[in-house]
Amino acid sequence: MERVVITGMGIISPLGHQVDGFWDQLAAGRSGISRLGESRDSPIHIPETSAYQTRIAGRVYGFDGEARFGRKEARRMDRFSQFAMAAAEQAVGDAALQLDRIDLERAGVYVGSGIGGIRTLMDQQQVLLERGPGRISPTLVPMMISNMAAAMISIRFGFQGATLSPVTACSIGNTAIGEAYRAIKLGAADMILAGGTEAAITELSLASFGNATALSTRNGEPARASRPFDADRDGFVMAEGAGILVLESLSHAQARDAKIYAEVIGYGASSDAYHMVATHPEGRGAYLAMKAAVTDAGIQPGDIDVISAHATSTEAGDRSETLAIKQLFGDDAYRVPVTANKSMTGHMFGAAGGAEAIALVKSMQEGLIPPTINLDTRDPDCDLDYVPNIARPASLSIGMSNSFGFGGHNAVIVLRKWAE
């Protein structure tokens, strides 16, 4: 069995377009949530007088696809693919990969998106209604389908190994990382770019989630809207971006003298087998995925130094995750710090797992746990150590990252700080 390490990272997020800047914002406890339409480069403007209940989101501002990729290329990629490509280019550059010196047939891409090119679909539907079928773009379908981000990355770098686009809703990033870890561990690949991407902040999405009463309506205080584990939380905040990591076998990384950030040592996946959108009230599926990840890592729950929670800022979700942690960790549940990145980024859907894996790597490197901001009045049912409001210095060797998604999909990874 091969050991699997992380050698490169790339991020596009509401907190920045580079890993160090993203980390600095997290460590400082700054929110990336803002009112829609506040920036001139936002294609969505939801006025005060609109019927939309939610007018805030974790928007990626300052991202110019045409400037980055050229007008012709950018027009062939939906925003979710543009985010993925930009994050992948960062990760490949960070890993110092020399493409002419690696076996491209053993290099793969595992990058997924929960919703795919919804903006492209909406725009082309409008064209159909206003201008007729003869004006519909022939690239509509390839731009829209969720696998295209992985495909475009594969084409860009010439990676000819397995290229997959897992669709496990909001657990996509961890599913991609975990399945890539398994493939490399079993010797099926030397390296895989793994993570997730999402660009689903549209009028249609806001209306649907709003009508489901899933979104925060704290429009007057955007930075305080995402508040996991807080008694006054009123829903999650939609966000967008991409988080992609380079995973390699240890032998491959050492052969090319690569810098190593961390090691992936465990992965667990499960299903709630319960409901289309509601999490299991007792956190059964979450517990099973965490238990499987710890078992796969060959450690005990007490060896975990920090948990990066899924924690979207919904009443049922935060409570069930708390119950799952208690079930697995027992008395240690009150010892291990739990942090919720989504309090600052919002919920990046399919991109969340990749972004939060990057945050966990940085946290272990820097010896600092990012805070769970906006935790002012603790929910009595959420009584663990959530690192409220201020980052905390800590000696961190092993961290766990949780991701859960609609349909009851659960994916958990365990990372170890690289110290060899």
N, C-alpha and C positions, 0 to 999 in steps of 0.2 A: 504493500500500500504506500502511495506517495503522500507526503505531507503537503499541505496547500497553504500558500502565503499570498498576501496582498502586496503588490509592488507598484501600483499606480492608482490615482484617484482623480475624478473629475466631477464638478458640480455646476449646475445652473439652478438658482433658487431665489426665493424672495429676499434672501439675506445676502445675496452676492453671487457672482459668476466665477469665483475662484475659491479653491478650498481654504486657503488661509483667511481670506476675507469672510467667508461663511463662518468659519470657526470663531473668528474674533467677535462677530456679532452674537453668536450663540453664547460664548463665554461671558459677554457683557450683559446678557439678558435682554437683548433688544428685539422688538417685534418687527416682523416683515409684513404685517397686515395693514392695509390702507383702504381708503375709499376708492371705489372703482371710478375711473375718469379723472382722478387728481393729476395724472401725468399725461402729457400730450402724446406719449407713445403708447397709450393704452387704447386698444380697439374697442373697448367696452366702456360706455358711459351710462350709468344708471342714475337719473336725476332724482332729486328729493321728492318730486311729485309723482314718481312712477308707482305702479302697482306692485313692484318687486318688494318683497318683505326684507330681503337682504341686499345691501348695497356695498358690501366690503368683501375683500378676498386677499389672499397672499399672492399678489401678482408679481411676475418677473418683469421689472422695468429696465430700460436701457439695453435691451437685447435687440440687435438689428441683424436679422438673418441675411438680408441682401448684402450688407457690408461685410459680413463674415464669410458667406459662401458665394457671393456673386448673384446678380439678379436672376439669371437663367436657372441656376441650380436651386436657389431659394424658392422659386415659384413652383418647383417640382416636389417640394417637401412641405407637409403640414407642420405647424408650429411644434407639435410633439416630437416629430422627427428631427427638426432643427435643434431642439434642446438636446436630444439624445446624441446627435452628431457632435455638437459642441462639447458636451461632457466627455464623450469618447475620445475626442482629439486631445482634450486636456489630460485624460488618464493615460493615453498612449505616450504623450510627451513626458508626463511625470515619471512614467516607468522607463523612460529612455530606451524604448524598443527600437531596434534597428531591423526593419522589416526584411532586409536582404540577408539577415543572419539568423532568421528563425524559420522553422518548418511551418509554412502557412497552411499546410494540410492538417496540422495538429493544433491550429489556433481557431477558436470558435467565438461566437457571440450569443449570449443569453440575455436579451433585453426585451422587456415587455411593457405594455401600456394597457391600462384598464379600459379606456374609452376610445383611444385612437384618435383619428382625425375628425372629430365632431365639428370643428369650425369649417373645415373644407366641405363637409356634407351640408351644413347649414347654408353656406355661401352658394353652393351649386344648386341647392333646392330653390333658392331665391332667383337664381339665373333661369332655372326651368320655368318658374311661374311668370317671370317678367319678360323673358326673351325667347322661350321655347326650347325644345329638345336639341335643335341644331347648334345651340351655343354652349351646350354642356361640355366641359373639359374631358378629353379622353383619358386624362390622368386622374380623374376623380377617384376611381376605385383603388388604384395603387397608392394614392396619397392618403386615403382614408383608413385602410386596413391596418390593424394593430401591429402586424409583424413587420411593417415597412421600416420602422426605426432600426431593428436588428439587421434587416436586409441591407439598408443603406450603409450601415457601419461596416458590414462584411464586404460590400463592394468597395468602399473607400479604402480599406486597408488590405484587401485581398485575402482575408481570412477564409479558408476553404473548409475548415472543420465544421462541426455541427452548429447551425444557426437556428436558435429557438426563440419563440416569443411566448413565454408563459402568460396565461391570463388567469390570475387568481385574485382579481379585484385589488384591494388595497394591500395585499400581502405579496404582490408581484416581485418587488425588489428582493425580498428575502428568499422567495421561491427561486428566483434566478440565481442568486448567490449560492444558495444551498445546493441546487441541482448542478451548478458548475463545479462546486467543491466536490460533490460526489463523482462527477465525470473525471476530474483530474486525479482524485484520490485513487480511482480504479484504473488509471493509466490510459483512459480513452482520449485524453488531450493533454498538451503541454501547458496551454494557457487559454483562458476564456475571459472576454470582456463581459461583465455581468452587472445587472442593475435594472433600473426602470425609468420611465419617462411619462410625463402627462402634461396636457395643455387643454384642460376641459372646462376652463372658466368661460362659459358662454351664457347668453341670455336664457337659452333653453335649459341648461343645467341648473342655473340659479332658480328658475321657476319650478322645476321638478323637485329639487331638494327642498326648496322653500315650502312648496305645497305639502311635502312630507313632514314638515316641521322639524327637519333635521339640522338646519343651519342656525347659527347665532344671528340674532337681529339687533345686536348691540352696535348699530350703525354710527351712533354719536361718539363711540370710543373704540375705534378699530383696533388699536394696540392692546386693548383689554378684553377683546371679544373671545379669544381662545384661552380657556381657563380650565385645563384638565384637573379633575379631583376637587374642584372648588364647588361649594354648595350653591353658588349663584350662576353656575354655567348654564347656558341655554342652547347648546348645540355646537357643532363644529364649524370651522371656517374653511372654505375651499381654497386650495392653493395649487401651484403648478411648478414645474421644473424637471430636472433630471439628475440622477446620481448614479455614476458608473465607476466600477472598480476593475482593475486588472488582477485576475487571480492566476497564479502559476504554481506548478509543482516546485517544491523546494529545490530539487536537483536542477531543474531548468533555470530557476532564478540564480542559483549559485554559480552555474556554469557560465552565465553571462555577467556575473558580478553585479547583480542588481541590488539596489537598496530595498530593504524589506521593512514594511510598516507593521504588519501584524500577521498572525496565523489564524486561519479558520480551522477550528477544532471540533465543531459540532453543528449539526443541523437536525431539526425535527419538524415534521409537518403532520397536520391532522385535519379532520373535518368536525364541525359541531354536529352535523346531521340533525339540524334543529329547525332553521327558519331561513327564508330568503335574505332578509336583511338584519334581523335582530340577532344579537349575540346570545349564546347560551347563558341563561341567567346565573348559573353557578360557575361559569367559566370552564366548563368541562373540556371543550376542545382546546382552549388556550393552555390549560394545564397539561393535556396530553402532548401537545407540541413542545412545550418547555421541558417536560420530562424526557421526551425522546431526544431533544438536543443535548441535554446534560448527559444522558446515557451514552449517546454517540461520542461525546467529548471525553468520556472515560473519567469524569470528575463527579464530585458530590455537589448538591445545591449550595452547601456552605462555602464552596470554593469560589463562587461568583462574587465579585467585588462591586458590581454595579449593574443595574438593569435599565436599558433604554426601552421605555414602555411604548406600547402602541398608542394609548391614551389620546383619543381624538377630541375630548371635551364633551362627550355625551354622557348622560346620567347612567344609562344601562351599561354602556361599554366600559367606562372607568370602574364601575363597581364590580363588574364580572372579572375584569383583569386583576383587580385587587384580590378578589376571592381566589383566582387561579394561582397567584403568587403565594398567597397564604397556604394553599393546599400543597404546593410543591416544597416550599421552604420551611414550613412549620414555624418554630420559634425564630428562625433566622430571617423570616420575612420582615421583622421589625428592625433587623440589623442592616440589611442590604439597602443602599440608597437606590431610589427609583427616580429617573428623570424623564421628562416629557418634552421632547424637542418641538412637538406640534404646538405647544403654547406660544412658540415664537414664529415658526414657519407657517402655521396652519397645516391643513391636511393635504399633502401633495399626491394623494391617491397612489397610483402605481409607481410614482417616483419616491415615495416616502421611505421604503426600506433601504434603497441605495443611499439616499441622503443621510439616513440615520446610522447606517453602517459607517459612513465616512466620519460622522460626528463621534461615534464610539471609538474609532481608531484614534482620532485626534485627542479625545478625552484621555485615553490610556497613555498616549505619548506625552501629553502635557501634564498629567496628574491633576486634572481638574474636571469636576462634574458640572456640566451646564445646569442652570436652574430650571425649575418649572415655574414660569412667571405667572402672575395673576392669581396665585394661590393665596387668597386673603382670608377666606372663611372655609375651613376644611369641611368637606362632606363627612358626616359622622361615620358613614359606611366605608370611607376611604381614609384609613388611619395609619398608613405606612409612612416611611420617611421619603417624601417626594422632593427633597432638596428645594424648599420653597424660596423663590424670588432672587436668591443670590448664589452664584457659583461657589462650589466648595472644593478646596484642595484635598486630594486624597491619593493614596498609593493604590494604583489600579493595575492588576495583572490580567484578570479575566473578566470579560463583560458579555452580557446577554442582550440581544436585541429582538423585540417582539413585533410581529406584524400580523394583523388579522383583517379579513375582508368579507364583503357581502357574500352570502351563500355559505358562510361558515368556514371559509378557508383560513387556515392558521399556518404560519411559517416562522420559525425561530432559529436564529443563528447564535453561535457562541464563538467569540474571538479572544485570542490571547495576545498580549503585548509581545512584540519581538524583542528578545533580550539575548540572543545567541550571537 
